[in-house]
Amino acid sequence: MARRSRPGEGPRRTPPRTPPQPRTGPPPPPSSRRNQRMVAALLTVLLFGLIVFGAAAAAEAVDGERWWGYLIGGLFCVIMVAAALRGRQR
C-alpha cells in the first residue's frame, strides 16, 4: 500500500518566490503624472455627480421633492472634500 505524501514532500508544483527586481530603464515621462491626476479628477467629478443625482432621484422617489436630494448629496460631497483636505494636512 502506498504511503500518503505529507506537505513539504515530493516535487514542488510552483517555483520558489523571488523578490521583485528593481525597475530598470528610463523613468516615466512627466506627463504621465499629469495624466494620472486628470483621470483621477474626472473620476472624482463623475462620482460626485452620481452621488448628487442619485440622492436627488432617491428623494424624488420617496418624498416627491428632488431638491432635498440635491441638498443631501451636495452636503455629502462637501463633507468628503473637507475630510480629504483635512487628511492631506496630516
KOLLUM-919671 format. One record per residue: residue number from 1; x, y, z of N, C-alpha, C in turn; residue in one letter. Coordinates in steps of 0.05 Angstrom, whole numbers, always signed. Example, Ala and Ser with C-alpha at 12.3 -4.5 7.8 and 13.67 -1.06 7.14 Angstrom:
% KOLLUM-919671
> num / n_xx / n_yy / n_zz / ca_xx / ca_yy / ca_zz / c_xx / c_yy / c_zz / residuo
> 1 / +264 / -114 / +156 / +246 / -90 / +156 / +264 / -66 / +156 / a;
> 2 / +257 / -45 / +142 / +273 / -21 / +143 / +258 / +1 / +157 / s;
***
This chain:
% KOLLUM-919671
> num / n_xx / n_yy / n_zz / ca_xx / ca_yy / ca_zz / c_xx / c_yy / c_zz / residuo
> 1 / +17 / -23 / +0 / +0 / +0 / +0 / +18 / +25 / +0 / m;
> 2 / +11 / +44 / -17 / +28 / +68 / -20 / +23 / +87 / +4 / a;
> 3 / +45 / +99 / +12 / +44 / +118 / +34 / +34 / +145 / +23 / r;
> 4 / +17 / +158 / +38 / +7 / +185 / +30 / +29 / +205 / +35 / r;
> 5 / +32 / +223 / +16 / +53 / +243 / +19 / +44 / +265 / +38 / s;
> 6 / +63 / +275 / +53 / +57 / +297 / +71 / +64 / +323 / +58 / r;
> 7 / +53 / +345 / +69 / +61 / +371 / +57 / +91 / +375 / +60 / p;
> 8 / +103 / +385 / +40 / +132 / +390 / +40 / +148 / +368 / +28 / g;
> 9 / +135 / +346 / +21 / +149 / +324 / +8 / +142 / +324 / -21 / e;
> 10 / +159 / +313 / -37 / +154 / +310 / -65 / +161 / +334 / -81 / g;
> 11 / +156 / +334 / -107 / +165 / +356 / -124 / +148 / +381 / -118 / p;
> 12 / +160 / +404 / -122 / +146 / +429 / -118 / +129 / +434 / -143 / r;
> 13 / +105 / +444 / -138 / +87 / +450 / -160 / +91 / +478 / -170 / r;
> 14 / +100 / +496 / -153 / +104 / +524 / -160 / +133 / +531 / -155 / t;
> 15 / +145 / +547 / -172 / +173 / +555 / -167 / +175 / +572 / -142 / p;
> 16 / +198 / +572 / -130 / +201 / +589 / -106 / +199 / +618 / -113 / p;
> 17 / +188 / +634 / -94 / +184 / +662 / -99 / +211 / +677 / -97 / r;
> 18 / +215 / +694 / -116 / +239 / +710 / -116 / +231 / +739 / -111 / t;
> 19 / +247 / +754 / -97 / +240 / +782 / -92 / +238 / +798 / -118 / p;
> 20 / +220 / +818 / -119 / +217 / +833 / -144 / +243 / +848 / -151 / p;
> 21 / +249 / +849 / -176 / +273 / +863 / -185 / +267 / +893 / -186 / q;
> 22 / +286 / +910 / -181 / +282 / +939 / -183 / +276 / +947 / -212 / p;
> 23 / +261 / +968 / -215 / +255 / +978 / -242 / +280 / +987 / -256 / r;
> 24 / +283 / +979 / -280 / +305 / +988 / -296 / +294 / +1002 / -321 / t;
> 25 / +311 / +1018 / -333 / +302 / +1032 / -356 / +297 / +1061 / -350 / g;
> 26 / +288 / +1076 / -370 / +285 / +1105 / -366 / +261 / +1110 / -347 / p;
> 27 / +261 / +1133 / -333 / +238 / +1140 / -316 / +214 / +1147 / -333 / p;
> 28 / +190 / +1145 / -321 / +166 / +1152 / -337 / +166 / +1182 / -344 / p;
> 29 / +154 / +1189 / -366 / +153 / +1217 / -373 / +137 / +1234 / -353 / p;
> 30 / +144 / +1260 / -350 / +130 / +1277 / -331 / +100 / +1279 / -337 / p;
> 31 / +93 / +1276 / -362 / +64 / +1279 / -370 / +47 / +1256 / -359 / s;
> 32 / +60 / +1234 / -352 / +44 / +1211 / -342 / +31 / +1218 / -314 / s;
> 33 / +46 / +1232 / -298 / +34 / +1240 / -272 / +11 / +1260 / -275 / r;
> 34 / +15 / +1279 / -294 / -6 / +1298 / -300 / -31 / +1284 / -311 / r;
> 35 / -27 / +1265 / -329 / -49 / +1250 / -340 / -63 / +1233 / -318 / n;
> 36 / -48 / +1222 / -300 / -60 / +1206 / -279 / -77 / +1224 / -261 / q;
> 37 / -68 / +1248 / -255 / -84 / +1266 / -239 / -109 / +1275 / -253 / r;
> 38 / -107 / +1279 / -279 / -130 / +1288 / -295 / -152 / +1266 / -294 / m;
> 39 / -143 / +1241 / -298 / -162 / +1219 / -297 / -174 / +1216 / -269 / v;
> 40 / -158 / +1220 / -248 / -169 / +1218 / -221 / -189 / +1241 / -216 / a;
> 41 / -183 / +1265 / -226 / -202 / +1287 / -222 / -228 / +1282 / -237 / a;
> 42 / -227 / +1271 / -261 / -250 / +1265 / -277 / -267 / +1244 / -263 / l;
> 43 / -255 / +1223 / -253 / -269 / +1202 / -239 / -282 / +1212 / -214 / l;
> 44 / -269 / +1230 / -200 / -280 / +1242 / -175 / -304 / +1259 / -182 / t;
> 45 / -303 / +1275 / -202 / -326 / +1291 / -210 / -349 / +1274 / -218 / v;
> 46 / -344 / +1252 / -233 / -365 / +1234 / -241 / -377 / +1220 / -217 / l;
> 47 / -361 / +1213 / -197 / -371 / +1200 / -173 / -389 / +1220 / -158 / l;
> 48 / -380 / +1244 / -155 / -396 / +1264 / -140 / -422 / +1270 / -155 / f;
> 49 / -421 / +1271 / -181 / -446 / +1274 / -197 / -465 / +1251 / -192 / g;
> 50 / -454 / +1227 / -192 / -471 / +1204 / -187 / -484 / +1205 / -159 / l;
> 51 / -468 / +1214 / -139 / -479 / +1216 / -112 / -501 / +1237 / -111 / i;
> 52 / -496 / +1261 / -123 / -516 / +1282 / -121 / -541 / +1275 / -136 / v;
> 53 / -539 / +1266 / -161 / -563 / +1260 / -176 / -576 / +1234 / -167 / f;
> 54 / -561 / +1216 / -156 / -573 / +1192 / -144 / -589 / +1199 / -119 / g;
> 55 / -578 / +1217 / -103 / -593 / +1225 / -79 / -618 / +1241 / -87 / a;
> 56 / -616 / +1257 / -108 / -640 / +1272 / -117 / -661 / +1253 / -128 / a;
> 57 / -653 / +1233 / -143 / -672 / +1213 / -153 / -685 / +1197 / -130 / a;
> 58 / -669 / +1190 / -110 / -680 / +1176 / -87 / -699 / +1193 / -71 / a;
> 59 / -692 / +1219 / -68 / -710 / +1237 / -53 / -736 / +1241 / -68 / a;
> 60 / -735 / +1242 / -94 / -760 / +1246 / -110 / -777 / +1221 / -109 / e;
> 61 / -764 / +1198 / -108 / -779 / +1173 / -106 / -793 / +1170 / -79 / a;
> 62 / -779 / +1179 / -58 / -790 / +1176 / -31 / -810 / +1198 / -24 / v;
> 63 / -802 / +1223 / -29 / -817 / +1246 / -19 / -830 / +1262 / -41 / d;
> 64 / -820 / +1259 / -65 / -831 / +1276 / -87 / -817 / +1303 / -90 / g;
> 65 / -798 / +1309 / -73 / -784 / +1334 / -73 / -754 / +1328 / -81 / e;
> 66 / -747 / +1335 / -105 / -720 / +1329 / -115 / -699 / +1347 / -102 / r;
> 67 / -705 / +1371 / -94 / -685 / +1389 / -83 / -673 / +1380 / -57 / w;
> 68 / -688 / +1364 / -41 / -677 / +1352 / -16 / -654 / +1334 / -23 / w;
> 69 / -657 / +1319 / -45 / -635 / +1301 / -53 / -610 / +1317 / -62 / g;
> 70 / -615 / +1339 / -77 / -592 / +1355 / -85 / -578 / +1366 / -60 / y;
> 71 / -593 / +1375 / -41 / -581 / +1386 / -16 / -566 / +1365 / -1 / l;
> 72 / -578 / +1341 / +3 / -564 / +1320 / +17 / -540 / +1310 / +2 / i;
> 73 / -542 / +1306 / -24 / -519 / +1297 / -40 / -497 / +1317 / -40 / g;
> 74 / -504 / +1343 / -42 / -484 / +1364 / -42 / -469 / +1366 / -15 / g;
> 75 / -484 / +1363 / +7 / -472 / +1363 / +33 / -453 / +1340 / +37 / l;
> 76 / -462 / +1317 / +27 / -445 / +1293 / +29 / -418 / +1298 / +14 / f;
> 77 / -420 / +1309 / -10 / -395 / +1315 / -25 / -377 / +1335 / -11 / c;
> 78 / -390 / +1356 / +0 / -374 / +1376 / +15 / -360 / +1363 / +39 / v;
> 79 / -373 / +1345 / +53 / -361 / +1331 / +75 / -338 / +1314 / +65 / i;
> 80 / -341 / +1301 / +43 / -319 / +1284 / +32 / -295 / +1301 / +24 / m;
> 81 / -300 / +1324 / +12 / -278 / +1341 / +4 / -263 / +1352 / +29 / v;
> 82 / -279 / +1361 / +49 / -267 / +1371 / +74 / -250 / +1349 / +87 / a;
> 83 / -260 / +1325 / +88 / -245 / +1303 / +101 / -219 / +1297 / +85 / a;
> 84 / -221 / +1298 / +58 / -197 / +1294 / +42 / -176 / +1315 / +47 / a;
> 85 / -185 / +1340 / +48 / -166 / +1362 / +53 / -154 / +1361 / +81 / l;
> 86 / -170 / +1354 / +100 / -160 / +1351 / +128 / -141 / +1328 / +130 / r;
> 87 / -146 / +1306 / +117 / -128 / +1283 / +118 / -102 / +1289 / +103 / g;
> 88 / -103 / +1306 / +84 / -79 / +1313 / +68 / -59 / +1329 / +85 / r;
> 89 / -69 / +1345 / +104 / -52 / +1362 / +121 / -36 / +1346 / +140 / q;
> 90 / -45 / +1322 / +148 / -31 / +1306 / +168 / -10 / +1290 / +157 / r;
***
